[in-house]
Amino acid sequence: MSSLAGRFRELWDEIAPVGRDADSGGYLRYALTAPELRLREWFRAQADLRGMPVSEDGNGNLFAWWGDPGGTPPTGTRDSDGPTGGGAVLTGSHFDSVPHGGAYDGPLGIVSAFLAVDELRASGAVPVRPVVVAAFVEEEGARFGVPCLGSRLLTGEIDVDRAAGLRDAAGVSFAEALGDRPAGADPALLGRFAAFVELHVEQGRVLVDADAPVAVASAIWPHGRWRFELRGEGNHAGTTRMADRRDPMLTYAFTVLAANKEARLRDAHATVGRVAVEPNATNAVPSKVTGWLDARAAEAETLHGLVEAVQAKAAERARRDGTELTVTQESATPLVAFDRELADRLAGLLAAPVLPTGAGHDAGVLAAHLPTAMLFVRNPTGVSHSPAESATDADCAAGVVALARVLEELACH
């Protein structure tokens, strides 16, 4: 294990400096910007070192193939060999980060996948089905606003024209950043995959409390993002009487507090972590405030009730404040129950605990199209989307061993 931990550290250190902000210690690896493009070149270099041809799908997603990438799998993904009969076994994750995010969220799954291939080769294992390492684009949605954009495009779960026209804060469209209009759904490529297993750092403390280095995921909570636009009347902070103000910041502040209260009442999660203010001047009453609500719950009905309640309270407060409210749903992901047969199979293979998660992943998108599972690696801080996110080299090595065993089970027998 120590030798594998050392190899993990060597590979990890190659990417650790890329996109790291010296002040916060967090990462600024937005999709298709210079840091993420450097990591994509690193991906190609690692694949080349292993003799793994790399293909692209026209949506920004990369695939490195171990085994025959030209073979044609049987139709469908469930045949007499079980949920992984025929076709390639897909693994991997993403490189992009949230603003000032942690190091492990995403890249851990890609580094671990390459090391798992190394472990299998060293053991003499030969894949009877190709093993494919993926790097999906714009998983976080931090640049263009839609999470899991690459996997949504591949599976046809987002309109191509809508995706092409998504713009970042500087006005650059996704199509411009990509260098072309995205290709959209690729049923032929998707049909080549028999299963997807994504390894990810745990974004909580369950494994710390369970004293286990690795777990298998059972489900992803339903979740979504809603944009609350509040318009009022911009005015002078020093000369406008309080009684005369139509201040959207008041409506916004009330909405944030309402979201917190409604989520706590339902044992759900509600977060407003992003806000834009116009004109954003210290001595001016704002004319417009836009806040983004991230809402999650264990059941779809709970999530729907939460968002409805927040919208109703925001609308009532807007009437009182003399402001105007527009709510737009930017993304929505239903409850994802991972393939039960596959999850049970992997939990038994690894003797690992099984747990749900409130975090979204590309695995959640792909789960609607092929048998999908997730592995989690222990995060001693329990903190994610933050520089405090961490994992020990020993636990990361345990994750590699677990992933290698899973890939051997699914692709080499």
C-alpha positions in Angstrom: 0.0 0.0 0.0 2.8 2.4 0.8 4.3 1.9 -2.6 1.0 2.6 -4.3 0.5 5.6 -2.0 3.9 6.9 -3.1 2.9 6.5 -6.8 -0.3 8.3 -6.1 1.6 11.2 -4.5 4.0 11.4 -7.5 1.1 11.6 -10.0 -0.9 13.9 -7.8 1.9 16.3 -7.4 2.0 16.8 -11.2 -1.4 18.4 -11.2 -1.6 19.9 -7.7 -0.2 23.3 -8.6 -2.4 23.8 -11.7 -5.0 26.5 -11.1 -4.3 26.9 -7.4 -4.9 30.3 -6.0 -1.9 31.4 -3.8 -4.1 33.5 -1.5 -7.0 31.2 -0.7 -5.2 27.9 -1.4 -8.3 26.9 -3.4 -8.6 26.1 -7.1 -9.8 28.2 -10.1 -10.1 25.5 -12.7 -13.0 26.6 -14.7 -14.0 24.6 -17.7 -12.0 25.3 -20.9 -9.9 28.0 -19.3 -6.1 27.8 -19.2 -5.7 25.7 -16.0 -8.3 23.1 -17.1 -6.9 23.0 -20.6 -3.5 22.3 -19.1 -5.0 19.4 -17.2 -6.6 18.1 -20.4 -3.2 18.0 -22.0 -1.9 16.2 -18.9 -4.7 13.7 -19.4 -3.6 13.1 -23.0 0.0 12.7 -21.9 -0.9 10.2 -19.3 -3.0 8.2 -21.8 -0.2 8.3 -24.3 2.3 7.0 -21.7 0.0 4.0 -21.2 -0.7 3.5 -24.9 -4.3 4.4 -24.5 -5.8 6.2 -27.5 -7.8 9.3 -26.7 -11.1 10.2 -28.4 -13.4 13.2 -28.1 -17.2 13.4 -28.5 -17.5 16.9 -29.8 -18.9 18.1 -26.5 -15.6 18.7 -24.7 -15.5 15.2 -23.1 -12.3 13.1 -23.4 -12.0 9.3 -23.4 -8.8 7.3 -23.0 -9.3 3.6 -24.1 -7.5 0.6 -22.7 -8.4 -2.4 -24.8 -9.8 -2.4 -28.4 -11.6 0.9 -28.9 -12.9 -0.2 -32.3 -14.9 -3.3 -31.2 -18.6 -3.2 -31.4 -20.5 -4.3 -28.2 -23.7 -6.3 -28.3 -26.9 -4.3 -28.5 -28.0 -3.0 -25.1 -26.2 -3.1 -21.8 -28.0 -6.0 -20.1 -27.4 -9.4 -21.6 -26.8 -12.9 -20.3 -23.5 -11.8 -18.7 -25.4 -9.4 -16.3 -25.5 -5.6 -16.3 -22.0 -5.4 -17.7 -22.2 -8.0 -20.4 -20.5 -6.7 -23.6 -19.3 -3.2 -24.2 -16.8 -1.0 -22.4 -16.5 -0.2 -18.7 -16.3 3.6 -18.2 -14.7 5.3 -15.3 -13.2 8.8 -14.5 -14.6 12.1 -13.4 -13.9 15.8 -14.1 -11.1 18.5 -13.8 -13.1 21.7 -13.4 -13.7 23.2 -10.0 -16.0 25.6 -8.2 -14.5 29.0 -7.4 -11.7 28.4 -4.8 -12.7 24.8 -4.6 -10.8 21.8 -3.2 -8.2 19.8 -4.9 -9.8 16.3 -4.8 -13.3 17.0 -6.1 -13.2 15.5 -9.6 -9.4 15.1 -10.4 -9.2 12.3 -7.8 -11.4 10.1 -10.0 -9.2 10.6 -13.0 -5.8 10.1 -11.3 -7.2 7.0 -9.5 -8.5 5.6 -12.8 -5.1 5.8 -14.5 -3.5 4.2 -11.5 -6.1 1.5 -11.4 -5.2 0.6 -15.0 -1.6 0.5 -13.9 -2.5 -1.9 -11.1 -4.4 -4.2 -13.4 -1.6 -4.3 -15.9 1.0 -5.0 -13.2 -1.2 -7.9 -12.0 -1.3 -9.4 -15.5 -5.1 -8.7 -15.9 -6.3 -8.4 -19.5 -9.6 -6.6 -20.3 -12.1 -8.6 -22.2 -14.1 -5.4 -22.4 -12.3 -2.0 -22.9 -11.7 0.1 -19.9 -12.3 3.8 -20.7 -11.1 6.7 -18.5 -13.2 9.8 -19.0 -12.7 13.5 -18.3 -16.1 15.2 -18.5 -16.3 18.9 -19.2 -18.1 21.6 -17.0 -19.3 19.2 -14.3 -19.5 21.9 -11.6 -21.3 24.4 -13.8 -19.1 27.2 -12.4 -18.4 28.8 -15.7 -21.5 28.3 -17.8 -24.1 27.8 -15.2 -25.3 24.3 -15.9 -23.8 21.4 -13.9 -22.8 18.2 -15.6 -22.9 20.0 -19.0 -20.7 17.5 -20.8 -22.5 14.4 -19.7 -25.9 16.1 -20.3 -24.8 16.8 -23.9 -23.5 13.3 -24.4 -26.8 11.8 -23.2 -29.0 14.3 -25.0 -30.4 15.7 -21.7 -29.8 19.3 -22.7 -30.7 21.0 -26.0 -27.6 21.7 -28.1 -28.6 25.2 -29.0 -29.2 26.1 -25.4 -25.8 24.6 -24.4 -24.0 26.4 -27.2 -25.5 29.7 -26.2 -24.6 29.5 -22.5 -22.3 32.3 -21.5 -19.9 32.9 -18.8 -19.5 36.1 -16.7 -17.3 37.7 -19.5 -19.9 36.9 -22.1 -18.0 34.1 -23.8 -20.3 31.4 -25.0 -19.8 27.7 -24.5 -19.5 27.2 -28.2 -16.9 29.9 -28.4 -14.9 28.3 -25.6 -15.2 24.9 -27.1 -14.2 26.2 -30.5 -17.3 24.8 -32.3 -21.0 24.1 -31.8 -21.3 21.1 -29.4 -22.1 17.9 -31.2 -24.9 16.9 -28.7 -26.2 13.4 -28.0 -24.0 10.5 -29.3 -26.1 7.3 -29.0 -23.5 5.3 -30.8 -20.8 6.2 -28.3 -23.1 6.0 -25.3 -24.2 2.5 -26.5 -20.6 1.3 -26.4 -20.5 1.6 -22.6 -21.8 -1.2 -20.5 -21.3 0.4 -17.1 -19.9 3.6 -15.5 -18.1 3.6 -12.1 -17.1 7.1 -10.8 -14.7 7.4 -7.9 -15.0 10.6 -5.9 -13.9 12.1 -2.6 -16.7 11.9 -0.1 -18.3 15.3 0.4 -19.2 14.7 4.0 -18.2 12.8 7.2 -19.9 9.5 7.0 -16.7 7.5 6.3 -14.9 9.3 9.1 -17.6 8.2 11.5 -17.7 4.7 10.0 -13.9 4.4 10.2 -13.8 3.2 6.6 -11.6 4.4 3.7 -14.0 3.6 0.9 -17.8 3.4 0.4 -20.3 2.6 -2.4 -23.0 5.1 -3.2 -26.7 4.1 -3.2 -28.4 7.3 -4.5 -28.1 11.0 -5.2 -30.7 13.3 -3.8 -32.9 15.2 -6.2 -31.6 18.7 -6.6 -31.6 21.8 -8.8 -30.7 25.5 -9.3 -33.0 28.4 -9.4 -32.2 32.0 -10.4 -34.0 34.7 -8.4 -33.9 38.0 -10.2 -35.1 41.0 -8.1 -35.6 44.4 -9.7 -36.2 47.6 -7.9 -35.2 51.3 -8.3 -31.6 52.3 -8.1 -31.1 55.5 -6.1 -28.8 57.5 -3.9 -27.9 56.0 -0.6 -27.6 59.3 1.1 -30.6 61.2 -0.2 -33.3 58.6 -0.6 -35.6 58.3 2.3 -36.0 54.7 3.7 -39.8 54.9 3.2 -39.3 55.8 -0.5 -37.0 53.0 -1.4 -37.7 50.0 -3.7 -34.7 48.1 -2.6 -34.3 44.6 -4.1 -31.5 43.8 -1.6 -34.1 43.7 1.2 -36.2 41.2 -0.8 -33.1 39.2 -1.5 -32.0 39.1 2.2 -35.4 38.0 3.2 -35.4 35.3 0.5 -32.1 33.9 1.8 -33.4 33.7 5.4 -36.6 32.1 4.1 -34.7 29.5 2.2 -32.7 28.6 5.3 -35.9 28.3 7.4 -37.9 26.3 4.9 -35.0 23.8 4.4 -34.5 23.3 8.1 -38.2 22.6 8.6 -38.1 19.9 5.9 -34.7 18.4 6.8 -33.5 19.5 3.3 -30.7 21.7 2.1 -31.0 25.2 0.7 -28.0 27.4 -0.2 -27.6 30.8 -1.8 -23.9 31.0 -2.4 -23.8 33.3 -5.4 -25.1 36.8 -5.8 -24.8 39.6 -8.4 -25.7 43.2 -7.6 -26.2 46.1 -9.9 -24.8 48.7 -9.9 -22.7 47.2 -7.1 -21.8 50.6 -5.6 -21.4 51.2 -1.8 -23.3 54.5 -1.9 -26.2 53.3 -4.2 -29.5 51.6 -3.5 -29.3 48.5 -5.9 -31.4 48.5 -9.0 -31.2 44.7 -9.4 -30.1 41.7 -7.3 -29.7 38.2 -8.6 -29.2 35.3 -6.3 -28.9 31.6 -7.2 -30.7 29.0 -5.0 -29.2 25.5 -4.8 -31.9 23.2 -3.2 -31.6 19.5 -2.4 -33.8 17.0 -0.5 -34.1 13.3 0.0 -37.4 13.1 -1.9 -38.7 15.0 -5.0 -41.9 16.0 -3.1 -39.8 17.6 -0.4 -37.7 19.4 -2.9 -40.7 20.7 -4.7 -42.4 21.9 -1.5 -39.2 23.6 -0.4 -38.8 25.6 -3.6 -42.5 26.5 -3.8 -42.4 27.8 -0.3 -39.3 29.9 -0.9 -40.8 31.4 -4.1 -44.1 32.2 -2.3 -42.3 34.0 0.5 -40.0 35.9 -1.9 -43.0 37.0 -4.0 -44.9 38.2 -0.9 -41.9 40.1 0.3 -41.4 41.6 -3.2 -44.9 43.0 -3.0 -44.2 44.6 0.3 -40.9 46.0 -0.9 -42.2 47.3 -4.2 -39.8 45.1 -6.1 -40.3 42.7 -9.0 -39.4 39.0 -8.8 -38.6 36.6 -11.6 -37.6 33.0 -10.9 -36.0 30.8 -13.5 -35.1 27.1 -13.1 -31.6 26.6 -14.5 -31.2 22.9 -13.9 -33.0 20.0 -12.2 -31.9 16.5 -11.5 -34.4 13.9 -10.2 -33.6 11.3 -7.5 -30.9 9.0 -8.9 -31.0 5.5 -7.5 -27.8 3.8 -8.7 -28.2 0.4 -10.2 -29.1 -1.8 -7.2 -27.6 -5.0 -8.6 -24.3 -3.3 -9.4 -24.1 -1.4 -6.1 -24.8 -4.6 -4.1 -22.2 -6.4 -6.2 -19.6 -3.8 -5.6 -20.4 -3.4 -1.9 -20.0 -7.2 -1.5 -16.8 -7.3 -3.5 -15.2 -4.5 -1.4 -16.9 -5.2 1.9 -17.7 -1.5 1.9 -20.5 0.5 3.5 -23.3 1.9 1.3 -24.4 5.5 1.6 -26.5 8.1 -0.2 -25.2 11.6 -1.1 -26.7 15.0 -1.6 -24.1 16.0 -4.2 -24.6 15.8 -7.9 -22.2 14.1 -10.3 -21.9 13.0 -13.9 -22.7 9.5 -12.6 -26.2 10.9 -11.8 -26.7 11.9 -15.4 -25.4 8.7 -16.9 -27.4 6.5 -14.5 -30.5 7.1 -16.6 -28.7 5.5 -19.6 -26.5 2.7 -18.3 -25.8 0.8 -15.1 -23.8 3.2 -12.9 -22.1 3.1 -9.5 -20.0 5.4 -7.4 -17.1 4.8 -5.0 -16.3 7.4 -2.3 -12.9 7.9 -0.6 -12.8 9.2 3.0 -12.4 12.9 3.5 -11.0 13.5 7.0 -12.3 17.0 7.3 -15.8 16.3 5.8 -15.5 19.6 4.0 -15.8 20.0 0.2 -16.0 22.8 -2.3 -13.4 24.4 -0.1 -9.6 24.4 0.2 -10.2 22.4 3.4 -11.2 19.4 1.4 -8.7 16.6 1.8 -7.8 12.9 1.6 -4.8 11.0 2.9 -2.5 9.3 0.4 -3.2 6.0 2.1 -6.9 6.4 1.7 -6.4 7.5 -1.9 -4.3 4.3 -2.5 -7.2 2.3 -0.9 -9.5 3.9 -3.4 -7.3 2.9 -6.3 -7.2 -0.7 -5.1 -11.0 -0.7 -4.7 -11.4 0.8 -8.2 -9.0 -1.7 -9.7 -10.9 -4.6 -8.1 -14.1 -3.2 -9.5 -12.7 -2.8 -13.0 -11.2 -6.2 -12.9 -14.6 -7.7 -11.9 -16.5 -5.8 -14.6 -14.0 -5.7 -17.5 -11.5 -8.6 -17.1 -13.8 -11.6 -16.5 
